[in-house]
Amino acid sequence: MSQTPDSVVRTYIQQHRDAFLDDLAEWLRIPSVSAQPDHAPDVRRSADWLAAELKETGFPTAEVWQTPGAPAVFAEWPSDDPQAPTVLVYGHHDVQPAAREDGWDSDPFEPVVRENRLYARGAADDKGQVFFHTLGVRAHLAATGRTTPAVHLKLLIEGEEESGSPHFRALVEQHAERLAADAVIVSDTGMWSEDTPTVCTGMRGLAECEIRLHGPDQDIHSGSFGGAVPNPATAAARLVAALHDEHARVAIPGFYDGVVELTDRERELFAELPFDESQWLRAAKSYATQGEAGYTTLERVWARPTAEVNGVGGGYQGPGSKTIVPSSAVVKLSFRLVAGQDPDHVEKAVRAWAEQQVPAGIRCEITFSGATRPCLTPLDHPALQSVARAMGRAFGKPVRFTREGGSGPAADLQDVLDAPVLFLGISVPSDGWHAPNEKVELDLLLKGVEATAYLWGDLAENWRHAP
């Protein structure tokens, strides 16, 4: 009796499981910590290691791309079908700092398997999720009898994601022609839980600013001058108080311009997820939910824009009292943006609003740092449906949809390459990204391998029918 394509994939994965995990462990031993200058040679060694491994996998092109910071890796494996779609996989090979004394049960850069879990820094974020593409494409070839992938397959694995991707957009712009793709697959994300496979459809963007308020040229006596000159600390407090209205909506005129509203179907899908709000609050070390009226907690953190006060300072902060009118104050704000919002428009709106809040006699300086655009792929997009089908085949159960409240460099790929961004990840919340004892569930890691083995054929078959 002949095997089905799915059984060929699973058999191939099991036959190559041990070698795959041995290779991954070798990569995880490289402490590619981009945030620490002493590890710069290790980040370079990690890039070189991956490029060589991708060559070994079968990619005819695998290159290390230099940046002013840490290197990225680019690989390409063209399909023998010239009409096949082009897919770019994004991930990163740098990792967060880690040391045994941080609370690890074992050396963070000496991988160890316990209870079918692989513990090491980068096991989930993001080396494990990058590496499953190597075995996945080989399983795809074994199951289809092809000598090249069903899609034109490219990889871009950056080396500075854990340091804020400071050179990533410039890298993408510099190599935009070689990176051109019909779709981008991001494997630097996760699922709802081990029992609930999910596909993320989008991430919020981010804009950050610091507002400095200047009053007198120096701190002055509150008895001699208080009540008769403007106080920058009072102005800062009033500015913060004016940030939201009584319904917890951002009160900055024009802030919601262009926002793509949730559809009824999206709200239904969010509501189907097994969300335990009390457990979520415990994880947040908080005691109550709060936010924009008319939306659930998940809708607020995934699909609504926000304004947060990250810090307020000014005047005397030491013990006891110091009766002054302070010379200055500062407010730090961050804005999470959703599909349809333009960071440049938001910046202009915030500047205009802040200047209106500041009384005469207070000088206002507003500084914005680099912004990240939001990204969102509609539920009915054919590439997103291919990802969901591939995940469903691997897990043998329906796949649900989520978004992520955070922000990342995926939006730069969408923006520069003008391609939809899809998310294929198998990590779960208990994996402990950035924490001691980071791990990946080995069964889920192999499901990621299996999903990618199915994905390339599904995309090639269905992309031609895309509207």
C-alpha positions in Angstrom: 0.0 0.0 0.0 1.5 3.3 -1.1 2.0 6.1 1.5 0.0 9.3 1.4 2.0 12.6 1.0 1.2 13.4 4.7 2.5 10.0 5.9 5.7 10.5 3.7 6.3 13.8 5.4 5.8 12.4 8.9 8.0 9.4 8.2 10.7 11.6 6.7 10.7 13.9 9.8 10.9 11.0 12.2 13.8 9.4 10.3 15.7 12.7 10.4 14.6 13.9 13.8 17.8 13.1 15.8 20.1 14.6 13.2 17.9 17.7 13.0 18.0 18.2 16.8 21.7 17.6 17.0 22.3 20.3 14.4 20.0 22.7 16.2 21.8 22.1 19.5 25.1 22.9 17.8 23.7 26.2 16.7 22.2 27.0 20.1 25.7 26.6 21.6 26.8 29.7 19.8 26.0 32.6 22.2 24.9 35.1 19.5 23.9 37.9 21.9 23.6 41.0 19.7 23.1 43.4 22.7 26.5 42.6 24.2 29.6 43.9 22.2 31.8 41.1 23.6 29.6 38.6 21.7 29.9 40.3 18.3 32.2 37.5 17.1 29.7 35.0 18.2 26.9 36.7 16.3 29.1 36.6 13.2 29.9 32.9 13.9 26.2 32.2 14.2 25.5 33.8 10.8 28.4 31.8 9.2 27.1 28.6 10.7 23.6 29.1 9.4 24.7 30.1 5.9 26.7 26.8 5.7 23.8 24.8 7.1 21.5 26.3 4.5 23.9 25.3 1.8 24.0 21.8 3.2 20.2 21.8 3.2 20.2 22.4 -0.6 19.9 26.2 -1.0 22.1 27.0 -4.0 22.5 30.6 -2.6 23.3 31.3 1.0 25.1 34.5 1.9 26.0 36.5 5.0 25.0 40.2 4.5 26.9 42.7 6.5 25.3 45.7 8.2 26.7 48.5 10.3 25.8 46.2 13.2 25.4 42.5 13.2 25.2 40.4 10.1 22.1 38.9 8.5 21.8 35.7 6.4 20.1 35.5 3.0 19.3 32.3 1.2 17.4 31.5 -2.0 16.2 28.3 -3.6 14.4 29.0 -6.9 11.6 26.7 -8.0 11.9 24.9 -11.4 8.4 26.3 -12.1 8.9 29.9 -13.4 5.3 30.7 -12.6 5.5 29.7 -9.0 5.0 32.4 -6.3 7.9 33.8 -4.4 7.9 33.4 -0.6 10.3 35.1 1.8 10.8 33.6 5.3 11.9 36.0 8.0 13.4 35.2 11.4 16.5 36.1 13.5 19.6 34.3 14.7 20.5 36.6 17.6 19.4 35.9 21.1 18.8 37.7 24.4 21.5 37.8 27.1 21.5 34.8 29.4 23.7 33.5 32.3 23.4 30.6 34.7 23.1 33.0 37.7 20.0 34.6 36.2 18.1 31.6 37.4 18.7 28.9 34.8 18.7 25.3 35.9 21.5 24.5 33.4 24.0 26.4 31.2 21.8 28.5 28.8 24.1 27.8 26.0 24.5 24.1 26.6 21.2 22.6 25.2 19.6 19.9 27.3 16.5 17.9 26.8 14.2 17.2 29.8 10.7 15.7 29.5 10.6 16.1 25.7 11.5 19.8 26.0 14.7 21.4 24.7 16.1 24.0 27.0 18.5 26.7 25.8 18.6 30.4 25.0 17.2 30.7 21.5 15.4 27.3 21.5 12.1 29.1 20.8 13.2 32.7 20.2 14.1 32.3 17.4 16.7 29.7 16.4 14.3 26.7 16.8 11.6 28.4 14.7 14.1 29.4 12.0 15.7 26.0 11.9 12.5 24.0 11.4 12.4 25.4 7.9 15.5 23.4 6.9 14.0 20.0 7.7 10.6 21.2 6.5 11.7 22.0 2.9 13.5 18.6 2.7 10.4 16.8 3.8 8.4 18.8 1.2 10.8 17.5 -1.5 10.6 13.9 -0.2 6.8 13.9 -0.2 6.4 15.5 -3.7 9.3 14.0 -5.5 10.5 17.4 -6.5 14.1 18.5 -6.8 13.3 22.1 -6.1 10.6 23.7 -3.8 7.1 24.3 -5.2 7.7 28.0 -4.6 10.6 30.3 -5.1 11.9 30.1 -1.6 14.0 32.9 0.1 15.1 33.4 3.7 16.2 36.5 5.5 17.5 35.9 9.0 18.6 39.0 10.7 21.1 39.4 13.5 19.8 42.4 15.5 16.2 41.7 16.3 16.9 41.4 20.0 18.6 44.8 19.8 15.7 46.6 18.1 16.6 45.9 14.5 18.3 49.3 14.1 19.7 48.5 10.6 17.0 46.2 9.4 14.9 48.6 7.3 18.0 50.0 5.6 19.1 46.4 4.8 15.7 45.6 3.3 15.7 48.8 1.2 19.3 48.1 0.0 18.4 44.6 -1.1 14.7 45.1 -2.0 15.2 43.7 -5.5 16.7 40.4 -4.3 14.2 40.2 -1.5 11.1 40.8 -3.7 8.3 38.4 -2.8 4.7 37.7 -3.2 4.3 36.9 0.5 6.4 37.0 3.7 6.3 34.2 6.3 7.4 35.3 9.7 8.5 32.5 12.0 9.2 34.5 15.1 5.8 34.1 16.8 3.7 31.7 18.7 0.4 29.9 19.2 -2.3 30.3 21.8 -1.5 27.0 23.5 -0.3 23.5 22.9 -4.0 22.4 22.5 -5.1 25.4 20.5 -3.0 25.9 17.3 -3.4 29.4 16.0 -2.2 31.7 13.2 -1.4 35.3 13.9 -2.9 37.7 11.3 -1.2 41.0 12.4 0.9 43.0 14.8 0.5 46.5 16.1 2.8 49.3 15.2 4.6 51.6 17.6 5.5 55.3 18.0 7.3 56.7 21.0 8.0 60.2 22.2 9.5 62.2 25.0 7.9 65.6 26.0 10.2 67.9 27.9 8.6 70.9 29.6 10.7 73.9 30.6 9.6 76.7 32.9 12.0 78.9 35.0 15.7 78.7 34.2 16.3 77.1 37.6 14.3 75.7 40.5 12.7 78.6 42.4 11.2 79.2 45.8 7.5 78.1 45.9 6.7 80.7 48.6 8.2 83.6 46.7 7.0 82.6 43.2 4.5 79.7 43.5 1.1 80.5 42.2 2.4 83.4 40.1 4.5 81.6 37.5 3.7 78.5 35.5 4.9 75.1 37.0 6.2 72.6 34.4 5.4 69.6 36.7 1.8 70.8 37.0 1.7 71.2 33.2 3.0 67.6 32.8 0.3 66.3 35.1 -2.4 68.1 33.2 -1.0 66.9 29.9 -1.1 63.2 31.1 -4.6 63.7 32.5 -5.8 65.0 29.2 -4.5 62.0 27.2 -7.7 59.9 27.6 -11.4 60.8 27.8 -13.8 59.3 30.3 -14.3 56.2 28.1 -10.5 55.5 28.0 -10.3 56.5 24.4 -7.2 58.5 23.3 -8.3 62.1 23.3 -5.8 63.4 20.7 -7.7 64.8 17.8 -7.0 62.8 14.6 -5.4 59.9 16.5 -8.0 57.4 15.2 -7.9 58.6 11.6 -7.7 55.6 9.2 -8.1 52.9 11.9 -9.3 49.6 10.3 -12.1 48.5 12.6 -12.6 44.9 13.6 -15.1 42.9 11.6 -17.9 41.0 13.2 -16.2 37.7 12.1 -12.9 38.7 13.7 -14.6 39.5 16.9 -16.4 36.2 16.8 -13.1 34.3 16.3 -11.4 36.2 19.2 -14.3 35.3 21.4 -14.0 31.6 20.5 -10.5 31.4 22.1 -10.3 29.8 25.5 -9.3 33.1 27.3 -9.2 33.1 31.1 -9.1 36.7 32.1 -8.3 36.1 35.8 -5.4 33.9 34.8 -4.2 36.6 32.3 -4.4 39.2 35.1 -2.3 37.0 37.4 0.3 36.7 34.6 0.3 40.5 34.3 0.7 40.8 38.1 -2.3 43.1 38.0 -5.7 43.2 39.7 -8.2 44.6 37.2 -8.7 45.2 33.5 -9.2 48.7 32.1 -9.3 50.1 28.7 -11.4 51.5 25.8 -15.1 51.1 26.4 -16.9 48.7 24.1 -14.1 46.3 23.5 -13.0 43.0 25.2 -9.5 42.6 26.7 -8.2 40.7 23.7 -9.6 43.2 21.3 -7.9 46.0 23.2 -4.5 44.4 23.2 -4.6 43.0 19.7 -6.7 45.3 17.5 -7.1 48.8 19.2 -4.6 51.6 19.2 -3.4 52.8 22.6 -1.5 55.6 24.3 0.5 54.7 27.4 2.3 56.9 29.9 5.7 55.2 30.3 7.1 57.7 32.7 6.5 61.1 34.4 9.2 63.1 36.1 10.1 66.6 37.4 11.1 68.5 40.4 12.4 67.2 43.7 12.3 63.3 44.1 14.4 62.9 47.3 13.3 62.3 50.9 11.4 64.9 52.8 10.2 68.1 51.1 11.8 70.8 49.0 9.4 73.7 48.4 10.2 74.7 44.9 8.7 75.4 41.5 10.8 73.0 39.4 12.5 74.3 36.3 11.5 71.3 34.1 9.4 68.1 33.8 9.3 65.2 31.4 6.6 62.9 30.1 7.4 59.7 28.1 4.6 58.3 26.0 4.2 55.3 23.7 1.5 54.6 21.1 0.5 51.2 19.8 -0.9 51.6 16.3 -3.2 49.4 14.3 -3.8 48.8 10.6 -4.7 52.0 8.8 -2.8 54.3 11.1 0.2 56.2 9.7 3.0 56.9 12.3 3.8 60.2 10.6 0.2 61.4 10.9 0.1 60.2 14.6 3.3 62.2 15.3 1.9 65.4 13.8 -1.4 64.9 15.8 0.5 64.3 19.1 2.7 67.4 18.5 -0.3 69.6 17.8 -2.2 68.3 20.8 0.7 68.6 23.2 1.4 72.2 22.2 -2.2 73.1 22.9 -2.1 71.6 26.4 0.9 73.6 27.4 0.2 77.0 29.1 2.0 80.2 28.2 5.4 80.5 29.8 6.2 76.8 29.4 8.5 75.7 26.6 7.7 72.3 25.1 10.2 70.1 23.3 8.9 66.9 21.7 11.2 64.2 20.5 10.0 61.1 18.6 12.1 58.0 18.2 11.9 55.7 15.2 8.4 54.3 14.5 7.2 50.8 13.5 4.2 50.5 11.2 1.4 48.1 12.0 0.7 45.1 9.7 -2.5 43.1 9.1 -3.4 40.4 6.6 -7.2 40.0 6.0 -8.7 36.7 7.0 -9.7 35.8 3.5 -6.3 36.4 1.9 -5.3 33.2 0.0 -1.8 33.1 1.4 -3.2 33.3 5.0 -5.6 30.5 4.2 -2.7 28.4 2.9 -0.8 28.9 6.3 -4.0 27.9 8.2 -4.5 24.8 6.1 -0.8 23.7 6.5 -1.1 24.2 10.3 -4.4 22.3 10.4 -2.9 19.3 8.5 0.1 19.2 10.9 -2.0 19.5 14.1 -5.0 17.5 12.9 -7.5 20.0 14.2 -9.0 23.4 13.3 -6.7 26.4 13.4 -7.9 29.6 15.1 -6.7 33.2 14.5 -5.1 35.7 16.7 -3.2 38.9 16.5 -0.2 40.2 18.6 -0.2 43.3 20.7 3.5 43.9 20.3 5.5 45.3 17.4 8.3 44.0 15.3 10.3 44.5 12.1 7.8 42.4 10.0 6.0 45.7 9.1 9.2 46.9 7.4 9.1 43.9 5.1 5.4 44.6 4.3 6.1 48.3 3.8 9.2 48.0 1.6 8.4 44.9 -0.3 4.6 45.6 -0.6 3.8 42.0 0.3 1.4 40.5 2.8 2.9 39.2 6.0 1.9 35.8 7.4 2.9 34.3 10.7 3.8 30.7 11.2 5.1 29.9 14.6 4.7 27.0 17.1 6.0 28.5 20.3 3.7 28.6 23.4 3.5 31.1 26.3 5.3 28.7 28.7 8.4 28.7 26.5 9.7 31.7 28.4 11.1 34.0 25.8 13.7 36.3 27.2 13.4 34.5 30.6 15.5 31.9 32.4 15.0 28.3 31.3 13.7 29.2 27.8 12.6 26.0 26.1 10.7 24.6 23.1 8.3 21.7 23.2 9.9 19.1 20.8 6.5 17.8 19.6 5.5 21.3 18.6 8.8 22.0 17.0 8.3 19.0 14.8 4.8 20.1 14.0 6.4 23.3 12.7 8.6 21.2 10.5 5.5 19.4 9.2 3.5 22.6 8.6 6.2 24.1 6.5 6.5 20.8 4.5 2.8 21.2 3.5 2.8 25.0 3.1 5.0 25.4 0.0 2.8 23.0 -2.1 -0.4 24.6 -0.9 0.8 28.1 -1.7 1.9 27.0 -5.2 -1.4 25.3 -5.9 -3.7 28.1 -4.6 -1.7 31.3 -5.3 -2.6 31.2 -9.0 -6.2 31.4 -8.1 -5.7 34.5 -6.0 -7.9 37.4 -7.0 
